[in-house]
Amino acid sequence: MRLQNKTAIITGGAAGIGAATTATFVREGAHVIIWDVDEQRGREMEEKHGNVQFQHVDVTDRSSIAQALAAARAQHPRIDILINNAGITRDATLVKMEEPAWDAVIDINLKGVFNCAQAVAPEMVAQGSGVILNAASVVGLYGNFGQSNYVASKAGVIGLTKVWARELGPKGVRVNAVAPGFIATDMVGTIPEKVIAAIRAKTPLARLGEARDIANAYLFLASDEAAFINGTTLSVDGGLVA
């Protein structure tokens, strides 16, 4: 029970990697607060797992975040962990990408991370401890065709992680990022099979990752076992960028 009596906020925690992380954290003793816009899946997670609370939160809406955080603090004396997991894709090549697609991805994947961290960090600083984990991506490290917006958002997240580790580390708050490779989720399910086959061929472990692979990385970084890890980006990609 590596997270016994810890309270964790997981954005995008109702589906995919977020749902797997929610289940893993509950199993390890945490109380999980899901911040998500998917009401149906969020309520299903509440029913499926004990010790889970769903709050309808749009990470691009600072008032939504503030209200949810106030409600969470009314029920829990501490916020120990924040996982900025919410994210979307709107793929297109540079010459074909429309401004709304650029703005949507940057707003959720990058500004949403900033909004949530800026809201929660003062709580952690006041209590003298906490962990913030940000969802990056291996494409934020090496780029990817047709994903200018997504790559920019994830490269930005990696940069924010390094800055916040320096700013918040002296106050007892650790900040790290996880950079998943290609994971078998609904998001990756939109990629053509021939592209998926090529990705498998390039990956030394010869498979896509599972959501639980990323959940386990979050678990390690959130736990006291990672107490001296700060400012790192952990690639969980089967060796794709080794």
Backbone hydrogen bonds in HBPLUS format (Angstrom, degrees):
<---DONOR---> <-ACCEPTOR-->    atom                        ^
c    i                          cat <-CA-CA->   ^        H-A-AA   ^      H-
h    n   atom  resd res      DA  || num        DHA   H-A  angle D-A-AA Bond
n    s   type  num  typ     dist DA aas  dist angle  dist       angle   num
A0004-GLN N   A0001-MET O   3.38 MM   3  5.40 153.6  2.46 116.4 112.1     1
A0003-LEU N   A0028-GLU O   2.84 MM  25  5.31 149.6  1.93 147.7 151.5     2
A0006-LYS N   A0003-LEU O   2.99 MM   3  5.37 157.5  2.04 140.2 135.9     3
A0005-ASN N   A0029-GLY O   3.20 MM  24  6.14 138.6  2.38 141.8 134.4     4
A0031-HIS N   A0006-LYS O   2.80 MM  25  6.20 165.1  1.82 166.2 170.7     5
A0080-ASP N   A0007-THR O   2.90 MM  73  5.29 135.0  2.11 137.3 151.3     6
A0081-ILE N   A0007-THR O   3.09 MM  74  6.37 149.9  2.19 152.5 152.8     7
A0008-ALA N   A0031-HIS O   2.85 MM  23  6.21 164.5  1.87 164.7 169.8     8
A0033-ILE N   A0008-ALA O   2.75 MM  25  6.10 163.3  1.78 163.2 167.6     9
A0009-ILE N   A0081-ILE O   2.84 MM  72  6.18 161.9  1.87 153.0 155.0    10
A0083-ILE N   A0009-ILE O   2.81 MM  74  6.19 163.2  1.84 165.2 170.9    11
A0010-ILE N   A0033-ILE O   2.94 MM  23  6.27 159.1  1.99 154.1 159.1    12
A0035-TRP N   A0010-ILE O   3.07 MM  25  6.05 167.3  2.09 132.5 135.7    13
A0011-THR N   A0083-ILE O   3.01 MM  72  6.29 167.1  2.03 172.5 174.6    14
A0012-GLY N   A0035-TRP O   2.76 MM  23  6.07 147.3  1.86 163.8 163.8    15
A0019-ALA N   A0015-ALA O   3.16 MM   4  4.53 152.6  2.24  97.5 102.5    16
A0020-ALA N   A0016-GLY O   3.08 MM   4  6.41 161.4  2.11 153.5 158.8    17
A0021-THR N   A0017-ILE O   2.87 MM   4  6.07 152.1  1.95 148.3 156.4    18
A0022-THR N   A0018-GLY O   2.88 MM   4  6.10 153.8  1.95 145.1 152.5    19
A0023-ALA N   A0019-ALA O   3.01 MM   4  6.27 167.4  2.02 152.1 154.1    20
A0024-THR N   A0020-ALA O   2.98 MM   4  6.17 156.3  2.04 143.2 150.1    21
A0025-PHE N   A0021-THR O   2.87 MM   4  6.00 164.2  1.89 153.9 157.8    22
A0026-VAL N   A0022-THR O   2.99 MM   4  6.18 160.1  2.03 153.8 159.2    23
A0027-ARG N   A0023-ALA O   3.03 MM   4  6.20 159.5  2.08 144.2 150.0    24
A0028-GLU N   A0024-THR O   3.08 MM   4  6.33 136.3  2.28 138.4 150.1    25
A0028-GLU N   A0025-PHE O   3.10 MM   3  4.99 126.2  2.41  91.0 105.3    26
A0030-ALA N   A0025-PHE O   2.95 MM   5  5.40 162.5  1.98 151.0 145.1    27
A0029-GLY N   A0026-VAL O   3.01 MM   3  5.20 160.7  2.05 113.3 114.1    28
A0032-VAL N   A0051-ASN O   3.04 MM  19  6.41 162.8  2.07 165.0 164.5    29
A0053-GLN N   A0032-VAL O   2.89 MM  21  6.33 155.8  1.95 158.6 166.2    30
A0034-ILE N   A0053-GLN O   2.74 MM  19  6.10 157.2  1.80 159.7 167.2    31
A0055-GLN N   A0034-ILE O   2.83 MM  21  5.98 155.1  1.89 168.0 172.3    32
A0036-ASP N   A0055-GLN O   3.30 MM  19  6.69 159.5  2.34 159.4 165.5    33
A0057-VAL N   A0036-ASP O   2.99 MM  21  5.16 149.5  2.09 119.2 126.6    34
A0042-GLY N   A0038-ASP O   2.91 MM   4  5.93 153.2  1.98 150.0 158.8    35
A0043-ARG N   A0039-GLU O   2.95 MM   4  6.10 162.4  1.98 151.6 155.1    36
A0044-GLU N   A0040-GLN O   2.99 MM   4  6.23 152.0  2.07 146.0 154.6    37
A0045-MET N   A0041-ARG O   2.93 MM   4  6.18 147.4  2.04 144.7 152.7    38
A0046-GLU N   A0042-GLY O   3.11 MM   4  6.47 149.0  2.22 142.9 151.2    39
A0047-GLU N   A0043-ARG O   3.04 MM   4  6.36 155.6  2.10 147.8 153.5    40
A0048-LYS N   A0044-GLU O   2.88 MM   4  6.02 149.6  1.97 146.0 154.8    41
A0049-HIS N   A0045-MET O   3.03 MM   4  5.98 160.9  2.07 148.7 151.9    42
A0061-ASP N   A0058-ASP O   2.92 MM   3  5.42 164.9  1.94 120.9 125.8    43
A0064-SER N   A0061-ASP O   3.10 MM   3  5.29 121.2  2.46 101.0 115.2    44
A0065-ILE N   A0061-ASP O   3.12 MM   4  6.51 154.6  2.19 151.2 158.4    45
A0066-ALA N   A0062-ARG O   2.95 MM   4  6.16 162.8  1.98 147.0 151.6    46
A0067-GLN N   A0063-SER O   3.02 MM   4  6.16 162.0  2.06 147.9 152.0    47
A0068-ALA N   A0064-SER O   3.09 MM   4  6.24 161.5  2.13 145.4 150.6    48
A0069-LEU N   A0065-ILE O   2.86 MM   4  6.03 160.2  1.90 155.4 161.1    49
A0070-ALA N   A0066-ALA O   3.00 MM   4  6.15 158.1  2.05 145.5 151.4    50
A0071-ALA N   A0067-GLN O   3.05 MM   4  6.29 155.2  2.12 144.7 151.3    51
A0072-ALA N   A0068-ALA O   2.89 MM   4  6.13 153.9  1.96 146.8 154.4    52
A0073-ARG N   A0069-LEU O   2.85 MM   4  6.06 161.1  1.89 152.8 157.5    53
A0074-ALA N   A0070-ALA O   3.06 MM   4  6.22 136.0  2.27 137.7 148.7    54
A0075-GLN N   A0072-ALA O   3.07 MM   3  5.40 143.3  2.21 104.1 114.3    55
A0076-HIS N   A0072-ALA O   2.90 MM   4  6.05 140.6  2.05 148.8 161.4    56
A0131-VAL N   A0080-ASP O   2.92 MM  51  6.31 142.3  2.06 146.3 158.4    57
A0082-LEU N   A0131-VAL O   2.89 MM  49  6.35 153.5  1.96 158.4 166.8    58
A0133-LEU N   A0082-LEU O   2.82 MM  51  6.23 164.7  1.85 164.4 169.5    59
A0085-ASN N   A0083-ILE O   3.07 MM   2  5.61 122.5  2.41 107.0  91.1    60
A0084-ASN N   A0133-LEU O   2.78 MM  49  6.15 155.7  1.83 165.8 172.5    61
A0135-ALA N   A0084-ASN O   3.01 MM  51  5.96 151.0  2.09 153.4 148.3    62
A0092-ALA N   A0146-GLY O   2.98 MM  54  4.76 140.3  2.15 137.9 142.9    63
A0096-LYS N   A0093-THR O   3.04 MM   3  5.31 139.4  2.21 106.9 118.9    64
A0097-MET N   A0093-THR O   2.86 MM   4  5.80 129.3  2.12 159.2 173.6    65
A0101-ALA N   A0098-GLU O   3.01 MM   3  5.55 128.0  2.29 113.9 126.7    66
A0102-TRP N   A0098-GLU O   3.22 MM   4  6.62 156.3  2.28 151.8 159.0    67
A0103-ASP N   A0099-GLU O   2.89 MM   4  6.10 173.4  1.89 165.3 166.0    68
A0104-ALA N   A0100-PRO O   2.96 MM   4  5.98 160.1  2.00 143.7 149.0    69
A0105-VAL N   A0101-ALA O   3.36 MM   4  6.43 167.7  2.38 144.3 146.8    70
A0106-ILE N   A0102-TRP O   3.08 MM   4  6.27 171.2  2.09 158.9 161.7    71
A0107-ASP N   A0103-ASP O   2.82 MM   4  5.82 159.0  1.86 149.3 155.9    72
A0108-ILE N   A0104-ALA O   3.12 MM   4  6.26 161.2  2.16 146.0 149.9    73
A0109-ASN N   A0105-VAL O   2.83 MM   4  5.62 151.6  1.91 149.5 157.2    74
A0110-LEU N   A0106-ILE O   3.07 MM   4  5.16 147.8  2.18 124.3 132.8    75
A0111-LYS N   A0106-ILE O   2.94 MM   5  6.31 167.8  1.95 162.6 166.2    76
A0112-GLY N   A0107-ASP O   2.82 MM   5  5.96 119.2  2.19 131.1 148.9    77
A0114-PHE N   A0110-LEU O   3.12 MM   4  6.50 160.0  2.16 150.2 155.3    78
A0115-ASN N   A0111-LYS O   2.77 MM   4  6.03 165.1  1.79 156.4 160.3    79
A0116-CYS N   A0112-GLY O   3.05 MM   4  6.20 168.7  2.06 148.7 150.9    80
A0117-ALA N   A0113-VAL O   2.99 MM   4  6.07 166.1  2.01 151.0 155.5    81
A0118-GLN N   A0114-PHE O   2.86 MM   4  5.88 162.7  1.89 153.7 158.8    82
A0119-ALA N   A0115-ASN O   3.16 MM   4  6.31 142.9  2.30 138.3 147.5    83
A0120-VAL N   A0116-CYS O   3.00 MM   4  6.19 160.3  2.03 152.6 157.4    84
A0121-ALA N   A0117-ALA O   2.82 MM   4  5.56 163.1  1.85 152.0 156.5    85
A0123-GLU N   A0120-VAL O   2.95 MM   3  5.44 128.3  2.23 114.8 128.2    86
A0124-MET N   A0120-VAL O   3.29 MM   4  6.68 154.5  2.36 150.8 158.2    87
A0124-MET N   A0121-ALA O   3.02 MM   3  5.11 113.1  2.49  99.3 115.2    88
A0125-VAL N   A0121-ALA O   2.83 MM   4  6.09 163.0  1.86 162.6 167.9    89
A0126-ALA N   A0122-PRO O   2.96 MM   4  6.03 159.0  2.01 142.2 147.7    90
A0127-GLN N   A0123-GLU O   3.19 MM   4  6.46 145.4  2.32 140.2 148.7    91
A0128-GLY N   A0124-MET O   2.88 MM   4  6.01 118.1  2.27 139.2 155.8    92
A0129-SER N   A0124-MET O   3.17 MM   5  5.43 136.4  2.37 150.1 150.0    93
A0128-GLY N   A0125-VAL O   3.12 MM   3  4.94 142.4  2.27  94.4 105.7    94
A0174-ARG N   A0130-GLY O   2.97 MM  44  6.38 152.1  2.05 158.7 152.6    95
A0132-ILE N   A0174-ARG O   2.87 MM  42  6.29 161.1  1.91 160.1 166.6    96
A0176-ASN N   A0132-ILE O   3.03 MM  44  6.54 154.5  2.10 160.0 167.7    97
A0134-ASN N   A0176-ASN O   2.92 MM  42  6.38 155.2  1.98 145.0 153.0    98
A0178-VAL N   A0134-ASN O   2.99 MM  44  6.38 154.5  2.06 164.0 168.9    99
A0136-ALA N   A0178-VAL O   2.80 MM  42  5.60 158.9  1.84 148.9 152.3   100
A0140-GLY N   A0137-SER O   2.94 MM   3  5.26 145.4  2.07 105.8 116.2   101
A0138-VAL N   A0180-PRO O   3.04 MM  42  5.92 160.6  2.08 151.0 145.7   102
A0141-LEU N   A0138-VAL O   2.95 MM   3  5.16 151.2  2.04 103.2 112.5   103
A0142-TYR N   A0138-VAL O   3.15 MM   4  6.56 146.7  2.26 148.1 157.1   104
A0143-GLY N   A0139-VAL O   2.72 MM   4  4.52 141.8  1.86 124.6 130.4   105
A0147-GLN N   A0144-ASN O   3.34 MM   3  5.84 143.6  2.49 143.1 136.7   106
A0151-VAL N   A0147-GLN O   2.82 MM   4  5.77 170.0  1.83 159.9 163.4   107
A0152-ALA N   A0148-SER O   2.99 MM   4  5.97 158.3  2.04 140.7 147.5   108
A0153-SER N   A0149-ASN O   2.98 MM   4  6.18 154.9  2.04 145.8 152.7   109
A0154-LYS N   A0150-TYR O   2.98 MM   4  6.23 159.0  2.02 151.5 156.8   110
A0155-ALA N   A0151-VAL O   2.83 MM   4  5.97 159.2  1.88 155.3 161.0   111
A0156-GLY N   A0152-ALA O   2.98 MM   4  6.02 151.6  2.06 139.1 147.3   112
A0157-VAL N   A0153-SER O   2.98 MM   4  6.26 145.2  2.10 138.6 148.0   113
A0158-ILE N   A0154-LYS O   3.10 MM   4  6.36 154.1  2.17 142.7 148.4   114
A0159-GLY N   A0155-ALA O   3.10 MM   4  6.42 155.3  2.17 145.3 151.8   115
A0160-LEU N   A0156-GLY O   2.87 MM   4  6.18 159.3  1.91 153.1 158.7   116
A0161-THR N   A0157-VAL O   2.93 MM   4  6.12 155.4  1.99 147.9 154.5   117
A0162-LYS N   A0158-ILE O   3.25 MM   4  6.57 153.5  2.33 145.3 150.7   118
A0163-VAL N   A0159-GLY O   3.12 MM   4  6.43 158.9  2.17 150.8 156.6   119
A0164-TRP N   A0160-LEU O   2.84 MM   4  6.02 176.8  1.84 162.8 163.5   120
A0165-ALA N   A0161-THR O   3.00 MM   4  6.04 148.3  2.11 141.3 149.7   121
A0166-ARG N   A0162-LYS O   3.37 MM   4  6.58 150.7  2.46 138.4 144.4   122
A0166-ARG N   A0163-VAL O   3.09 MM   3  5.37 123.2  2.42 101.7 115.2   123
A0167-GLU N   A0163-VAL O   2.99 MM   4  6.32 156.8  2.05 150.3 157.7   124
A0168-LEU N   A0164-TRP O   2.76 MM   4  5.62 168.4  1.78 150.9 154.3   125
A0169-GLY N   A0165-ALA O   3.01 MM   4  5.24 139.8  2.17 123.2 132.9   126
A0171-LYS N   A0168-LEU O   2.90 MM   3  5.22 145.1  2.03 109.8 121.1   127
A0173-VAL N   A0168-LEU O   3.15 MM   5  5.25 163.4  2.18 139.0 134.3   128
A0172-GLY N   A0169-GLY O   2.98 MM   3  5.27 163.0  2.00 118.8 119.6   129
A0231-GLY N   A0175-VAL O   2.75 MM  56  5.63 157.3  1.80 152.6 160.5   130
A0177-ALA N   A0232-THR O   2.91 MM  55  6.28 160.1  1.95 157.8 163.0   131
A0234-LEU N   A0177-ALA O   2.87 MM  57  6.25 162.2  1.90 151.5 147.3   132
A0179-ALA N   A0234-LEU O   2.75 MM  55  5.77 170.2  1.76 138.5 141.4   133
A0236-VAL N   A0179-ALA O   2.99 MM  57  5.99 162.3  2.03 130.6 134.2   134
A0181-GLY N   A0236-VAL O   2.93 MM  55  5.96 139.8  2.09 138.0 126.9   135
A0209-GLY N   A0182-PHE O   2.94 MM  27  6.13 165.6  1.96 150.8 150.9   136
A0185-THR N   A0183-ILE O   2.78 MM   2  5.76 120.7  2.13 117.2 100.1   137
A0184-ALA N   A0209-GLY O   2.84 MM  25  6.02 168.2  1.85 155.3 153.4   138
A0189-GLY N   A0185-THR O   2.94 MM   4  6.12 138.0  2.12 144.0 157.1   139
A0190-THR N   A0187-MET O   3.45 MM   3  5.96 167.4  2.47 107.9 111.5   140
A0191-ILE N   A0188-VAL O   2.96 MM   3  5.58 167.9  1.97 122.2 126.2   141
A0195-VAL N   A0192-PRO O   3.01 MM   3  5.41 131.4  2.25 107.9 120.6   142
A0196-ILE N   A0192-PRO O   3.09 MM   4  6.49 156.0  2.15 149.6 157.0   143
A0197-ALA N   A0193-GLU O   2.84 MM   4  6.08 158.5  1.88 153.5 159.0   144
A0198-ALA N   A0194-LYS O   3.18 MM   4  6.34 148.3  2.29 131.7 139.4   145
A0199-ILE N   A0195-VAL O   2.96 MM   4  6.29 150.3  2.05 147.6 156.0   146
A0200-ARG N   A0196-ILE O   2.92 MM   4  6.25 160.3  1.96 155.1 159.8   147
A0201-ALA N   A0197-ALA O   3.05 MM   4  6.26 156.5  2.10 143.8 150.2   148
A0202-LYS N   A0198-ALA O   3.09 MM   4  6.34 139.3  2.26 140.6 150.7   149
A0202-LYS N   A0199-ILE O   3.12 MM   3  5.14 126.7  2.42  95.6 109.3   150
A0203-THR N   A0199-ILE O   3.07 MM   4  6.23 126.3  2.37 143.3 157.3   151
A0203-THR N   A0200-ARG O   3.16 MM   3  5.17 141.7  2.32  98.2 109.2   152
A0206-ALA N   A0203-THR O   2.72 MM   3  5.05 157.1  1.78 118.1 126.0   153
A0213-ASP N   A0210-GLU O   2.86 MM   3  5.35 140.9  2.02 111.3 122.6   154
A0214-ILE N   A0211-ALA O   3.15 MM   3  5.51 126.3  2.45 104.7 116.5   155
A0215-ALA N   A0211-ALA O   3.01 MM   4  6.32 160.9  2.04 150.2 156.4   156
A0216-ASN N   A0212-ARG O   2.89 MM   4  5.97 153.7  1.96 143.8 149.2   157
A0217-ALA N   A0213-ASP O   3.32 MM   4  6.53 142.1  2.48 129.9 139.2   158
A0217-ALA N   A0214-ILE O   3.06 MM   3  5.03 121.2  2.42  94.3 109.5   159
A0218-TYR N   A0214-ILE O   2.94 MM   4  6.30 160.9  1.98 156.9 161.4   160
A0219-LEU N   A0215-ALA O   2.88 MM   4  6.13 155.0  1.95 144.8 152.5   161
A0220-PHE N   A0216-ASN O   3.02 MM   4  6.24 162.7  2.05 144.8 148.0   162
A0221-LEU N   A0217-ALA O   3.07 MM   4  6.30 173.7  2.07 155.1 156.5   163
A0222-ALA N   A0218-TYR O   2.86 MM   4  5.97 143.2  2.00 149.1 159.3   164
A0223-SER N   A0219-LEU O   3.07 MM   4  6.12 131.0  2.32 143.8 155.4   165
A0223-SER N   A0220-PHE O   3.15 MM   3  5.25 139.0  2.33  99.8 111.2   166
A0226-ALA N   A0223-SER O   3.17 MM   3  5.86 163.8  2.19 115.2 119.7   167
A0227-ALA N   A0224-ASP O   3.14 MM   3  4.90 144.8  2.27 116.0 111.3   168
A0229-ILE N   A0226-ALA O   3.00 MM   3  5.31 163.3  2.02 123.7 123.1   169
A0240-LEU N   A0237-ASP O   3.26 MM   3  5.54 156.4  2.32 107.7 114.3   170
A0242-ALA N   A0239-GLY O   3.13 MM   3  4.89 168.5  2.14 106.6 107.9   171
